Structures are given as structure tokens and as C-alpha cells.
């Protein structure tokens, strides 16, 4: 895995040692960030949450492209180890915050995020469930963009959100949502 664009373009990222997490493939990440860039224009100054973060590849990509801050939520011990090593190797500590534990255990948001990235285990519906709960806790505001990565045939349906775009990439499906 490598960072695709921005300040850290081409830098290698460590993947967790176990197979409890599934890192987003470079091609899928490239497609996602192309979809987001065409809608956002720029990532400069954005506040991002990378939830079910794994190695942190999605949030790191946003930081590399200019995001001001990224909160990483992850509970797997090996994934947290890889995430911490990746952030340290890039010198991203000032702009990153790690919340070790279940994404569903996050409390009220200190502020709404501009971009929320969910890459939950496939086939669980956990991304939709987490977005529903976190939206009620203020993590997603009226202008927030949300991405949920799922298996290609998995449905995404979150009360109060409308699907803006969907794209299949191999066995993955990327769904972009906004407040309805």
C-alpha cells in the first residue's frame, strides 16, 4: 500500500499483521479520492474522521492531500499498531488523533466533520449503523460528505442521508452520501 497523492505521495504504508482487517486497495482508494475531489474541489483545511480505520490509509490519504485534522477510530490491536507506526513514519502526529475502541463507543462530536470515511467489515452493515448513530451525536453536519465502503452487492441505507454516487471497484462498492 502506498499514499496515492499529495505531500506523502508514494510513501509506503504498513498493513496490520493479522487478517482481521482488510486494507482498502490502492485502486479503490484512488477511485474514492477521485470521486471526492470532483465534489469537494480540495481537501485543504478539512476535518476528517477515518472510522474502522485499520492501517489509516484513507485518513492518511486525506491528510496527505491537505486535510487539517483526522480522527482515526479503530479497535483491533494489530491495526492500531500499524496505524500508529504509519502516522509516526509520516510525522502526522500534530494533525491526527487516534481513538482506540469501537466506533460505536464514540461520544458526542466536538464538531461536525467535513468528511467521514467508513470502511467497516464487509457484509455486516456496520458502516450504516455507525453513521446513523454518529450523525445523531453531531459527527455529520448539513454540509458533511460521507463515504461508506462495502462489498459490491451490499446495500447502504441510512435514515436522513441520500446517496449522491455509487461506484463498484472490483469486489468493493463505494457509496457517497449527504444529508437528505
ChimeraX commands (.cxc) that place a marker at each C-alpha (Angstrom):
marker #1 position 0.00,0.00,0.00 radius 0.5
marker #1 position 1.18,3.47,-0.86 radius 0.5
marker #1 position -0.12,7.02,-0.43 radius 0.5
marker #1 position -1.54,8.00,-3.82 radius 0.5
marker #1 position -1.27,11.80,-3.93 radius 0.5
marker #1 position -0.25,14.90,-2.05 radius 0.5
marker #1 position 2.52,15.63,0.44 radius 0.5
marker #1 position 3.30,11.95,1.12 radius 0.5
marker #1 position 2.72,10.63,-2.41 radius 0.5
marker #1 position 4.44,7.29,-2.98 radius 0.5
marker #1 position 5.22,6.66,0.70 radius 0.5
marker #1 position 4.66,3.06,1.79 radius 0.5
marker #1 position 2.10,2.21,4.45 radius 0.5
marker #1 position 2.21,-0.78,6.77 radius 0.5
marker #1 position -0.76,-3.13,6.83 radius 0.5
marker #1 position -1.88,-4.87,10.03 radius 0.5
marker #1 position -0.15,-8.21,10.63 radius 0.5
marker #1 position -3.36,-10.18,11.07 radius 0.5
marker #1 position -6.22,-10.66,8.65 radius 0.5
marker #1 position -8.87,-9.19,10.98 radius 0.5
marker #1 position -8.86,-6.01,8.86 radius 0.5
marker #1 position -8.99,-5.64,5.09 radius 0.5
marker #1 position -6.91,-2.71,3.82 radius 0.5
marker #1 position -8.54,-0.68,1.05 radius 0.5
marker #1 position -6.73,-1.47,-2.19 radius 0.5
marker #1 position -4.78,1.35,-3.84 radius 0.5
marker #1 position -7.09,1.27,-6.88 radius 0.5
marker #1 position -10.20,1.56,-4.68 radius 0.5
marker #1 position -8.65,4.42,-2.69 radius 0.5
marker #1 position -7.68,6.18,-5.91 radius 0.5
marker #1 position -11.27,5.87,-7.20 radius 0.5
marker #1 position -12.72,7.12,-3.91 radius 0.5
marker #1 position -10.48,10.17,-3.74 radius 0.5
marker #1 position -11.16,10.99,-7.38 radius 0.5
marker #1 position -14.91,10.89,-6.62 radius 0.5
marker #1 position -14.41,13.10,-3.57 radius 0.5
marker #1 position -12.07,15.57,-5.30 radius 0.5
marker #1 position -14.61,16.16,-8.08 radius 0.5
marker #1 position -17.18,17.11,-5.43 radius 0.5
marker #1 position -15.04,18.84,-2.79 radius 0.5
marker #1 position -12.54,20.50,-5.08 radius 0.5
marker #1 position -9.86,20.46,-2.40 radius 0.5
marker #1 position -9.14,18.69,0.87 radius 0.5
marker #1 position -7.36,21.76,2.27 radius 0.5
marker #1 position -8.38,22.52,5.83 radius 0.5
marker #1 position -10.95,19.73,6.13 radius 0.5
marker #1 position -11.72,17.91,9.37 radius 0.5
marker #1 position -11.93,14.20,8.60 radius 0.5
marker #1 position -12.89,11.03,10.51 radius 0.5
marker #1 position -11.49,7.68,9.31 radius 0.5
marker #1 position -13.68,5.14,11.08 radius 0.5
marker #1 position -12.91,1.43,11.13 radius 0.5
marker #1 position -9.51,2.89,10.17 radius 0.5
marker #1 position -7.34,-0.22,10.00 radius 0.5
marker #1 position -3.91,0.97,8.82 radius 0.5
marker #1 position -5.27,4.51,8.45 radius 0.5
marker #1 position -4.80,4.57,4.68 radius 0.5
marker #1 position -7.98,6.57,3.99 radius 0.5
marker #1 position -7.36,9.25,6.62 radius 0.5
marker #1 position -3.67,9.43,5.76 radius 0.5
marker #1 position -4.61,9.99,2.12 radius 0.5
marker #1 position -6.86,12.89,3.19 radius 0.5
marker #1 position -4.08,14.36,5.37 radius 0.5
marker #1 position -1.58,13.99,2.53 radius 0.5
marker #1 position -3.93,15.99,0.31 radius 0.5
marker #1 position -4.17,18.85,2.82 radius 0.5
marker #1 position -6.80,17.95,5.42 radius 0.5
marker #1 position -6.23,19.91,8.64 radius 0.5
marker #1 position -7.07,17.07,11.03 radius 0.5
marker #1 position -8.12,13.44,11.01 radius 0.5
marker #1 position -9.63,11.40,13.82 radius 0.5
marker #1 position -8.88,7.68,13.39 radius 0.5
marker #1 position -11.24,5.20,15.06 radius 0.5
marker #1 position -10.09,1.57,15.35 radius 0.5
marker #1 position -10.35,-1.25,17.89 radius 0.5
marker #1 position -8.13,-4.07,16.51 radius 0.5
marker #1 position -4.78,-4.19,18.34 radius 0.5
marker #1 position -2.68,-5.11,15.27 radius 0.5
marker #1 position -4.41,-2.44,13.17 radius 0.5
marker #1 position -3.77,0.17,15.88 radius 0.5
marker #1 position -0.09,-0.81,15.91 radius 0.5
marker #1 position 0.17,-0.38,12.12 radius 0.5
marker #1 position -1.79,2.89,12.28 radius 0.5
marker #1 position 0.48,4.37,14.96 radius 0.5
marker #1 position 3.61,3.33,13.02 radius 0.5
marker #1 position 2.24,4.82,9.78 radius 0.5
marker #1 position 1.40,8.15,11.40 radius 0.5
marker #1 position 4.81,8.29,13.14 radius 0.5
marker #1 position 6.70,7.48,9.94 radius 0.5
marker #1 position 4.91,10.33,8.15 radius 0.5
marker #1 position 5.25,12.82,11.00 radius 0.5
marker #1 position 1.48,13.29,11.05 radius 0.5
marker #1 position 1.07,13.38,14.83 radius 0.5
marker #1 position 0.03,17.02,15.11 radius 0.5
marker #1 position -2.84,16.57,12.67 radius 0.5
marker #1 position -4.01,13.14,13.79 radius 0.5
marker #1 position -5.94,11.77,16.75 radius 0.5
marker #1 position -6.44,8.07,17.44 radius 0.5
marker #1 position -9.47,6.77,19.34 radius 0.5
marker #1 position -8.77,3.16,20.29 radius 0.5
marker #1 position -12.03,1.28,20.72 radius 0.5
marker #1 position -15.31,0.64,18.99 radius 0.5
marker #1 position -16.51,3.34,16.63 radius 0.5
marker #1 position -19.93,2.88,18.23 radius 0.5
marker #1 position -18.45,3.96,21.58 radius 0.5
marker #1 position -17.57,7.46,20.33 radius 0.5
marker #1 position -19.46,10.10,22.26 radius 0.5
marker #1 position -20.81,13.44,21.07 radius 0.5
marker #1 position -18.65,15.14,18.46 radius 0.5
marker #1 position -16.64,18.20,19.44 radius 0.5
marker #1 position -17.58,19.50,15.97 radius 0.5
marker #1 position -19.10,18.06,12.80 radius 0.5
marker #1 position -16.60,16.55,10.37 radius 0.5
marker #1 position -16.37,17.75,6.80 radius 0.5
marker #1 position -15.70,14.20,5.61 radius 0.5
marker #1 position -16.45,10.85,7.27 radius 0.5
marker #1 position -14.86,7.71,5.84 radius 0.5
marker #1 position -16.35,4.34,6.88 radius 0.5
marker #1 position -14.62,1.10,5.88 radius 0.5
marker #1 position -16.34,-1.43,8.13 radius 0.5
marker #1 position -16.05,-5.20,7.72 radius 0.5
marker #1 position -17.94,-6.30,4.60 radius 0.5
marker #1 position -21.34,-7.92,4.98 radius 0.5
marker #1 position -22.02,-6.51,8.45 radius 0.5
marker #1 position -23.89,-3.28,7.74 radius 0.5
marker #1 position -21.69,-1.75,10.45 radius 0.5
marker #1 position -20.86,1.35,8.38 radius 0.5
marker #1 position -24.54,2.27,8.01 radius 0.5
marker #1 position -25.26,1.54,11.69 radius 0.5
marker #1 position -22.27,3.62,12.81 radius 0.5
marker #1 position -23.20,6.56,10.56 radius 0.5
marker #1 position -26.78,6.52,11.86 radius 0.5
marker #1 position -25.58,6.67,15.48 radius 0.5
marker #1 position -22.73,9.16,14.92 radius 0.5
marker #1 position -24.95,11.51,12.91 radius 0.5
marker #1 position -27.27,11.74,15.93 radius 0.5
marker #1 position -24.19,12.60,18.04 radius 0.5
marker #1 position -23.21,15.51,15.77 radius 0.5
marker #1 position -20.39,13.91,13.77 radius 0.5
marker #1 position -22.10,14.64,10.42 radius 0.5
marker #1 position -23.38,18.14,9.78 radius 0.5
marker #1 position -25.56,19.50,6.97 radius 0.5
marker #1 position -22.54,20.05,4.70 radius 0.5
marker #1 position -20.64,16.84,5.54 radius 0.5
marker #1 position -19.69,14.28,2.91 radius 0.5
marker #1 position -19.77,10.60,3.87 radius 0.5
marker #1 position -18.16,7.61,2.19 radius 0.5
marker #1 position -19.09,4.03,3.06 radius 0.5
marker #1 position -17.13,1.17,1.51 radius 0.5
marker #1 position -18.98,-2.15,1.36 radius 0.5
marker #1 position -18.99,-5.40,-0.57 radius 0.5
marker #1 position -20.24,-4.79,-4.12 radius 0.5
marker #1 position -23.76,-6.17,-3.50 radius 0.5
marker #1 position -24.24,-4.76,0.00 radius 0.5
marker #1 position -26.98,-2.15,0.42 radius 0.5
marker #1 position -26.35,1.20,2.11 radius 0.5
marker #1 position -29.40,2.83,3.66 radius 0.5
marker #1 position -29.07,5.39,6.44 radius 0.5
marker #1 position -32.08,7.41,7.68 radius 0.5
marker #1 position -31.62,11.11,6.94 radius 0.5
marker #1 position -28.99,10.55,4.23 radius 0.5
marker #1 position -29.28,10.42,0.45 radius 0.5
marker #1 position -26.93,8.55,-1.86 radius 0.5
marker #1 position -25.05,11.01,-4.08 radius 0.5
marker #1 position -22.98,8.46,-6.00 radius 0.5
marker #1 position -22.07,4.78,-6.08 radius 0.5
marker #1 position -19.17,3.12,-7.84 radius 0.5
marker #1 position -18.12,-0.52,-7.95 radius 0.5
marker #1 position -14.40,-1.26,-7.92 radius 0.5
marker #1 position -13.63,-4.98,-8.05 radius 0.5
marker #1 position -15.37,-6.62,-5.08 radius 0.5
marker #1 position -15.92,-3.26,-3.35 radius 0.5
marker #1 position -18.64,-0.64,-3.65 radius 0.5
marker #1 position -18.06,2.99,-2.75 radius 0.5
marker #1 position -21.14,4.97,-1.71 radius 0.5
marker #1 position -21.05,8.73,-1.19 radius 0.5
marker #1 position -23.83,10.21,0.93 radius 0.5
marker #1 position -25.08,13.63,2.04 radius 0.5
marker #1 position -27.75,14.74,4.48 radius 0.5
marker #1 position -31.18,14.43,2.87 radius 0.5
marker link #1:1,2 radius 0.2
marker link #1:2,3 radius 0.2
marker link #1:3,4 radius 0.2
marker link #1:4,5 radius 0.2
marker link #1:5,6 radius 0.2
marker link #1:6,7 radius 0.2
marker link #1:7,8 radius 0.2
marker link #1:8,9 radius 0.2
marker link #1:9,10 radius 0.2
marker link #1:10,11 radius 0.2
marker link #1:11,12 radius 0.2
marker link #1:12,13 radius 0.2
marker link #1:13,14 radius 0.2
marker link #1:14,15 radius 0.2
marker link #1:15,16 radius 0.2
marker link #1:16,17 radius 0.2
marker link #1:17,18 radius 0.2
marker link #1:18,19 radius 0.2
marker link #1:19,20 radius 0.2
marker link #1:20,21 radius 0.2
marker link #1:21,22 radius 0.2
marker link #1:22,23 radius 0.2
marker link #1:23,24 radius 0.2
marker link #1:24,25 radius 0.2
marker link #1:25,26 radius 0.2
marker link #1:26,27 radius 0.2
marker link #1:27,28 radius 0.2
marker link #1:28,29 radius 0.2
marker link #1:29,30 radius 0.2
marker link #1:30,31 radius 0.2
marker link #1:31,32 radius 0.2
marker link #1:32,33 radius 0.2
marker link #1:33,34 radius 0.2
marker link #1:34,35 radius 0.2
marker link #1:35,36 radius 0.2
marker link #1:36,37 radius 0.2
marker link #1:37,38 radius 0.2
marker link #1:38,39 radius 0.2
marker link #1:39,40 radius 0.2
marker link #1:40,41 radius 0.2
marker link #1:41,42 radius 0.2
marker link #1:42,43 radius 0.2
marker link #1:43,44 radius 0.2
marker link #1:44,45 radius 0.2
marker link #1:45,46 radius 0.2
marker link #1:46,47 radius 0.2
marker link #1:47,48 radius 0.2
marker link #1:48,49 radius 0.2
marker link #1:49,50 radius 0.2
marker link #1:50,51 radius 0.2
marker link #1:51,52 radius 0.2
marker link #1:52,53 radius 0.2
marker link #1:53,54 radius 0.2
marker link #1:54,55 radius 0.2
marker link #1:55,56 radius 0.2
marker link #1:56,57 radius 0.2
marker link #1:57,58 radius 0.2
marker link #1:58,59 radius 0.2
marker link #1:59,60 radius 0.2
marker link #1:60,61 radius 0.2
marker link #1:61,62 radius 0.2
marker link #1:62,63 radius 0.2
marker link #1:63,64 radius 0.2
marker link #1:64,65 radius 0.2
marker link #1:65,66 radius 0.2
marker link #1:66,67 radius 0.2
marker link #1:67,68 radius 0.2
marker link #1:68,69 radius 0.2
marker link #1:69,70 radius 0.2
marker link #1:70,71 radius 0.2
marker link #1:71,72 radius 0.2
marker link #1:72,73 radius 0.2
marker link #1:73,74 radius 0.2
marker link #1:74,75 radius 0.2
marker link #1:75,76 radius 0.2
marker link #1:76,77 radius 0.2
marker link #1:77,78 radius 0.2
marker link #1:78,79 radius 0.2
marker link #1:79,80 radius 0.2
marker link #1:80,81 radius 0.2
marker link #1:81,82 radius 0.2
marker link #1:82,83 radius 0.2
marker link #1:83,84 radius 0.2
marker link #1:84,85 radius 0.2
marker link #1:85,86 radius 0.2
marker link #1:86,87 radius 0.2
marker link #1:87,88 radius 0.2
marker link #1:88,89 radius 0.2
marker link #1:89,90 radius 0.2
marker link #1:90,91 radius 0.2
marker link #1:91,92 radius 0.2
marker link #1:92,93 radius 0.2
marker link #1:93,94 radius 0.2
marker link #1:94,95 radius 0.2
marker link #1:95,96 radius 0.2
marker link #1:96,97 radius 0.2
marker link #1:97,98 radius 0.2
marker link #1:98,99 radius 0.2
marker link #1:99,100 radius 0.2
marker link #1:100,101 radius 0.2
marker link #1:101,102 radius 0.2
marker link #1:102,103 radius 0.2
marker link #1:103,104 radius 0.2
marker link #1:104,105 radius 0.2
marker link #1:105,106 radius 0.2
marker link #1:106,107 radius 0.2
marker link #1:107,108 radius 0.2
marker link #1:108,109 radius 0.2
marker link #1:109,110 radius 0.2
marker link #1:110,111 radius 0.2
marker link #1:111,112 radius 0.2
marker link #1:112,113 radius 0.2
marker link #1:113,114 radius 0.2
marker link #1:114,115 radius 0.2
marker link #1:115,116 radius 0.2
marker link #1:116,117 radius 0.2
marker link #1:117,118 radius 0.2
marker link #1:118,119 radius 0.2
marker link #1:119,120 radius 0.2
marker link #1:120,121 radius 0.2
marker link #1:121,122 radius 0.2
marker link #1:122,123 radius 0.2
marker link #1:123,124 radius 0.2
marker link #1:124,125 radius 0.2
marker link #1:125,126 radius 0.2
marker link #1:126,127 radius 0.2
marker link #1:127,128 radius 0.2
marker link #1:128,129 radius 0.2
marker link #1:129,130 radius 0.2
marker link #1:130,131 radius 0.2
marker link #1:131,132 radius 0.2
marker link #1:132,133 radius 0.2
marker link #1:133,134 radius 0.2
marker link #1:134,135 radius 0.2
marker link #1:135,136 radius 0.2
marker link #1:136,137 radius 0.2
marker link #1:137,138 radius 0.2
marker link #1:138,139 radius 0.2
marker link #1:139,140 radius 0.2
marker link #1:140,141 radius 0.2
marker link #1:141,142 radius 0.2
marker link #1:142,143 radius 0.2
marker link #1:143,144 radius 0.2
marker link #1:144,145 radius 0.2
marker link #1:145,146 radius 0.2
marker link #1:146,147 radius 0.2
marker link #1:147,148 radius 0.2
marker link #1:148,149 radius 0.2
marker link #1:149,150 radius 0.2
marker link #1:150,151 radius 0.2
marker link #1:151,152 radius 0.2
marker link #1:152,153 radius 0.2
marker link #1:153,154 radius 0.2
marker link #1:154,155 radius 0.2
marker link #1:155,156 radius 0.2
marker link #1:156,157 radius 0.2
marker link #1:157,158 radius 0.2
marker link #1:158,159 radius 0.2
marker link #1:159,160 radius 0.2
marker link #1:160,161 radius 0.2
marker link #1:161,162 radius 0.2
marker link #1:162,163 radius 0.2
marker link #1:163,164 radius 0.2
marker link #1:164,165 radius 0.2
marker link #1:165,166 radius 0.2
marker link #1:166,167 radius 0.2
marker link #1:167,168 radius 0.2
marker link #1:168,169 radius 0.2
marker link #1:169,170 radius 0.2
marker link #1:170,171 radius 0.2
marker link #1:171,172 radius 0.2
marker link #1:172,173 radius 0.2
marker link #1:173,174 radius 0.2
marker link #1:174,175 radius 0.2
marker link #1:175,176 radius 0.2
marker link #1:176,177 radius 0.2
marker link #1:177,178 radius 0.2
marker link #1:178,179 radius 0.2
marker link #1:179,180 radius 0.2
view
